Amino acid sequence: MLVNSKKMLKKAKKDNQVVFQFNINNLEWTKCILEECDKLKVPVILGVSESAVKYMGGFNVVASLCFSLITDLNIKTDVCLHLDHGSSVESCIKAIDAGFNSVMIDMSKLPIEENIKITKEVVAIAKNNDVSVEAEIGAMGKIQNGGVESGTNTNLEDAILFIKETKVDSLAPAVGTVHGIYKGELNIDYSLIKKLAANLETPLVLHGGSGLSLDILRKCRDAGITKININSDIQDAWSKNVKEYLNENKEEIDPRKIIGSGFEAIKEVVASKININK
């Protein structure tokens, strides 16, 4: 069933559980994630970056693909189709018009006053279409040449002001994680997560969930995170399995067999992450 993220995040926050956003890159990614989440009977957010939208053919293509798979696979669990890191009001409108249930407007690089102004514009449009809105404040770190370029963690007072002014449905604070797979020890500020959770009713989102152990993900959940985004972990697992398959089947040319050789890897990652709620 297609829903926006409000209800599923509200319930997860109340139950001290996590809703996972798994990013999709093509039909196969979407099919595997939907099937596994439906099998495990858990709600899921399908995240779609703007680059993935472009690769897959456009907002309408992505939405039609997801809607059709949900119908033809007889998916019973709640599914939210979400624009990840929308870079403009225009992108968010295109996603909403195509039928996306949720959008993220990411103006975190701007001063907070401008971030608030643009986010409020998206919220006003989204509310009229029963679409949930996620936003981000602070600056996440970046992986640079094998190391991490430090970001700027979210300020509690800024977060309180941001929520008061924008009334977004979920907030992605910068707490020490990075996008991509980081091998090493991250400096996640659990005390900041706890402070934010204690002072905000709005569900908190952890970006950069890939590369983190299940124990770290549980610690983030217990500190107050309600939604965790996963992308690179799935890409990494899928690509390793496909490379292994091609090494063993050098003459194979059927794209269905090549791409399909990574399906179980996708499902294993999805299941392992969801396991933190047990």
C-alpha positions as CSV (number, residue, x, y, z in Angstrom):
1,M,0.0,0.0,0.0
2,L,1.3,3.4,-1.0
3,V,1.5,5.9,1.9
4,N,3.4,9.0,2.9
5,S,6.0,8.6,5.6
6,K,4.1,10.4,8.4
7,K,2.2,7.5,9.9
8,M,5.0,4.9,9.6
9,L,7.5,7.2,11.2
10,K,5.2,8.3,14.0
11,K,4.5,4.7,14.9
12,A,8.2,3.8,14.7
13,K,9.2,6.7,17.0
14,K,6.5,5.6,19.5
15,D,7.7,2.0,19.5
16,N,11.5,2.9,19.5
17,Q,11.8,1.2,16.1
18,V,13.5,2.3,12.8
19,V,12.0,2.6,9.4
20,F,14.6,2.0,6.7
21,Q,14.9,3.9,3.5
22,F,16.6,1.8,0.8
23,N,17.6,3.7,-2.3
24,I,16.6,2.2,-5.6
25,N,18.6,2.4,-8.9
26,N,16.5,0.3,-11.4
27,L,13.7,-2.2,-11.7
28,E,15.6,-5.0,-10.2
29,W,16.6,-3.0,-7.1
30,T,13.0,-2.0,-6.5
31,K,11.7,-5.5,-7.0
32,C,14.2,-7.1,-4.6
33,I,13.6,-4.5,-1.8
34,L,9.8,-4.7,-2.1
35,E,9.8,-8.5,-2.1
36,E,12.0,-8.7,1.0
37,C,10.2,-6.1,3.0
38,D,6.9,-7.6,2.1
39,K,8.2,-11.0,3.2
40,L,9.3,-9.6,6.5
41,K,6.1,-7.6,6.9
42,V,7.8,-4.3,7.5
43,P,7.1,-0.8,6.0
44,V,9.7,0.6,3.7
45,I,10.7,3.9,2.1
46,L,12.0,3.7,-1.4
47,G,14.5,6.5,-1.8
48,V,15.3,7.9,-5.2
49,S,18.1,10.4,-5.8
50,E,17.8,12.9,-8.6
51,S,20.7,11.1,-10.5
52,A,18.7,7.8,-10.2
53,V,15.6,9.6,-11.5
54,K,17.6,10.8,-14.5
55,Y,19.2,7.4,-15.1
56,M,15.8,5.6,-14.9
57,G,14.1,8.0,-17.4
58,G,12.3,10.6,-15.3
59,F,10.0,11.0,-12.3
60,N,7.0,9.6,-14.1
61,V,8.9,6.5,-15.1
62,V,10.1,5.9,-11.5
63,A,6.6,6.4,-10.1
64,S,4.9,4.2,-12.7
65,L,7.5,1.4,-12.2
66,C,7.0,1.4,-8.4
67,F,3.2,1.5,-8.6
68,S,3.2,-1.3,-11.1
69,L,5.5,-3.5,-9.1
70,I,3.4,-3.0,-6.0
71,T,0.3,-4.1,-7.9
72,D,1.7,-7.0,-9.9
73,L,3.8,-8.4,-7.0
74,N,0.8,-8.0,-4.7
75,I,2.8,-6.1,-2.1
76,K,0.8,-5.7,1.1
77,T,3.2,-3.8,3.3
78,D,3.2,0.0,3.5
79,V,5.5,1.6,0.9
80,C,6.5,5.2,0.6
81,L,8.1,6.6,-2.6
82,H,10.5,9.3,-1.6
83,L,12.7,11.9,-3.4
84,D,16.1,11.8,-1.7
85,H,18.0,15.1,-1.5
86,G,15.8,17.2,-3.8
87,S,18.0,20.1,-4.9
88,S,15.3,22.5,-5.8
89,V,11.6,23.4,-5.3
90,E,11.1,22.5,-9.0
91,S,12.4,18.9,-8.5
92,C,10.1,18.4,-5.5
93,I,7.1,19.6,-7.5
94,K,8.0,17.2,-10.4
95,A,8.2,14.4,-7.9
96,I,4.9,15.3,-6.3
97,D,3.2,15.7,-9.7
98,A,4.4,12.2,-10.7
99,G,2.9,10.7,-7.5
100,F,5.8,10.5,-5.1
101,N,4.4,10.2,-1.5
102,S,7.3,12.1,0.1
103,V,10.1,14.5,-0.8
104,M,13.3,15.8,0.7
105,I,14.3,19.4,0.1
106,D,18.0,19.7,0.9
107,M,19.0,23.3,1.3
108,S,21.5,22.5,4.1
109,K,24.3,24.2,2.3
110,L,22.5,27.5,2.6
111,P,22.3,29.8,5.7
112,I,19.5,28.6,7.9
113,E,17.3,31.5,7.1
114,E,17.3,30.7,3.4
115,N,17.0,27.0,4.2
116,I,13.8,27.7,6.2
117,K,12.4,30.0,3.5
118,I,12.7,27.4,0.7
119,T,11.7,24.5,2.9
120,K,8.5,26.3,3.9
121,E,7.6,26.7,0.2
122,V,8.0,23.0,-0.4
123,V,6.0,22.1,2.7
124,A,3.1,24.4,1.6
125,I,2.9,22.6,-1.8
126,A,3.3,19.1,-0.2
127,K,0.6,19.6,2.4
128,N,-1.9,20.3,-0.3
129,N,-1.1,16.9,-1.9
130,D,-0.8,14.8,1.2
131,V,2.9,14.4,0.7
132,S,5.4,14.3,3.6
133,V,8.5,16.5,3.7
134,E,12.0,15.8,5.0
135,A,14.7,18.5,5.3
136,E,18.3,18.7,6.5
137,I,20.3,21.1,8.6
138,G,24.0,21.1,9.4
139,A,26.7,19.7,7.1
140,M,27.6,16.0,6.8
141,G,31.2,15.0,6.4
142,K,32.5,13.8,3.1
143,I,34.8,10.9,2.1
144,Q,37.8,12.4,0.5
145,N,40.8,10.3,-0.8
146,G,40.1,7.5,1.7
147,G,39.6,9.8,4.6
148,V,36.8,11.9,6.0
149,E,36.4,15.7,5.6
150,S,34.7,16.9,8.7
151,G,31.3,18.4,8.5
152,T,29.4,20.7,10.9
153,N,27.0,19.0,13.3
154,T,23.6,20.4,13.7
155,N,23.0,23.0,16.4
156,L,20.1,22.2,18.8
157,E,18.8,25.8,18.8
158,D,18.8,25.9,15.0
159,A,16.9,22.6,14.9
160,I,14.2,23.8,17.3
161,L,13.8,27.0,15.2
162,F,13.8,25.1,11.9
163,I,11.0,22.7,13.0
164,K,9.0,25.6,14.5
165,E,9.2,27.6,11.3
166,T,8.9,24.9,8.6
167,K,6.8,22.1,10.3
168,V,8.6,19.4,8.3
169,D,7.6,15.8,8.9
170,S,11.1,14.6,9.5
171,L,14.5,16.1,10.0
172,A,17.9,14.9,9.0
173,P,20.5,16.4,11.3
174,A,24.3,16.2,10.8
175,V,25.6,14.0,13.7
176,G,28.9,12.7,12.4
177,T,28.0,10.2,9.7
178,V,29.0,10.5,6.0
179,H,27.5,9.4,2.7
180,G,29.1,6.3,1.2
181,I,30.9,3.4,2.8
182,Y,33.4,4.6,5.3
183,K,35.8,2.0,6.7
184,G,37.1,3.1,10.1
185,E,35.8,4.7,13.2
186,L,33.3,7.5,12.9
187,N,32.7,10.1,15.5
188,I,28.9,9.9,15.9
189,D,27.6,12.4,18.4
190,Y,25.1,10.2,20.3
191,S,24.6,12.9,22.9
192,L,23.5,15.3,20.2
193,I,21.0,12.8,18.9
194,K,19.6,12.3,22.4
195,K,19.3,16.1,22.9
196,L,17.5,16.6,19.5
197,A,15.2,13.7,20.2
198,A,14.3,15.0,23.7
199,N,13.5,18.5,22.4
200,L,11.8,17.7,19.1
201,E,8.7,15.6,18.4
202,T,9.7,15.4,14.8
203,P,11.2,12.0,13.8
204,L,15.0,12.2,13.2
205,V,16.7,10.7,10.1
206,L,20.2,9.3,9.9
207,H,21.8,9.8,6.5
208,G,25.0,7.9,5.8
209,G,23.8,4.6,7.3
210,S,26.0,2.5,5.1
211,G,29.3,1.1,6.5
212,L,27.9,1.2,10.1
213,S,27.7,-2.0,12.1
214,L,24.4,-3.2,13.3
215,D,25.4,-2.4,16.8
216,I,26.1,1.3,15.8
217,L,22.7,1.4,14.0
218,R,21.0,0.1,17.2
219,K,22.8,2.8,19.3
220,C,21.6,5.5,16.9
221,R,18.1,4.1,17.2
222,D,18.2,4.0,21.0
223,A,19.5,7.5,21.0
224,G,16.5,8.8,19.1
225,I,16.9,8.1,15.3
226,T,13.6,6.9,13.7
227,K,14.7,6.6,10.0
228,I,17.9,5.3,8.6
229,N,19.0,5.6,4.9
230,I,20.9,2.8,3.2
231,N,22.3,2.9,-0.3
232,S,26.0,2.1,-0.7
233,D,25.9,-1.1,1.4
234,I,23.4,-2.6,-1.2
235,Q,25.5,-1.3,-4.1
236,D,28.6,-2.8,-2.6
237,A,27.1,-6.2,-1.9
238,W,25.4,-6.5,-5.3
239,S,28.5,-5.5,-7.2
240,K,30.7,-8.0,-5.4
241,N,28.3,-10.9,-6.2
242,V,28.0,-9.8,-9.8
243,K,31.8,-9.6,-10.2
244,E,32.2,-13.0,-8.7
245,Y,29.5,-14.4,-11.1
246,L,31.2,-12.9,-14.1
247,N,34.6,-14.3,-13.1
248,E,33.0,-17.7,-13.0
249,N,30.9,-17.3,-16.1
250,K,33.1,-15.3,-18.5
251,E,31.0,-16.3,-21.6
252,E,27.6,-15.2,-20.1
253,I,25.9,-12.4,-22.0
254,D,22.3,-12.6,-20.7
255,P,21.8,-9.4,-18.7
256,R,19.0,-11.0,-16.7
257,K,21.4,-13.6,-15.4
258,I,24.2,-11.1,-14.9
259,I,22.1,-8.6,-13.0
260,G,20.1,-11.3,-11.2
261,S,23.3,-12.8,-9.8
262,G,23.3,-10.0,-7.2
263,F,19.6,-10.3,-6.1
264,E,20.2,-12.4,-3.1
265,A,22.9,-10.0,-1.9
266,I,20.4,-7.1,-2.1
267,K,17.9,-9.1,0.0
268,E,20.5,-10.2,2.5
269,V,21.5,-6.6,3.2
270,V,17.9,-5.5,3.5
271,A,17.1,-8.3,5.9
272,S,20.2,-7.7,8.0
273,K,19.4,-4.0,8.5
274,I,15.8,-4.6,9.4
275,N,17.0,-7.2,12.0
276,I,18.0,-4.4,14.4
277,N,14.3,-3.9,15.2
278,K,14.1,-7.4,16.7
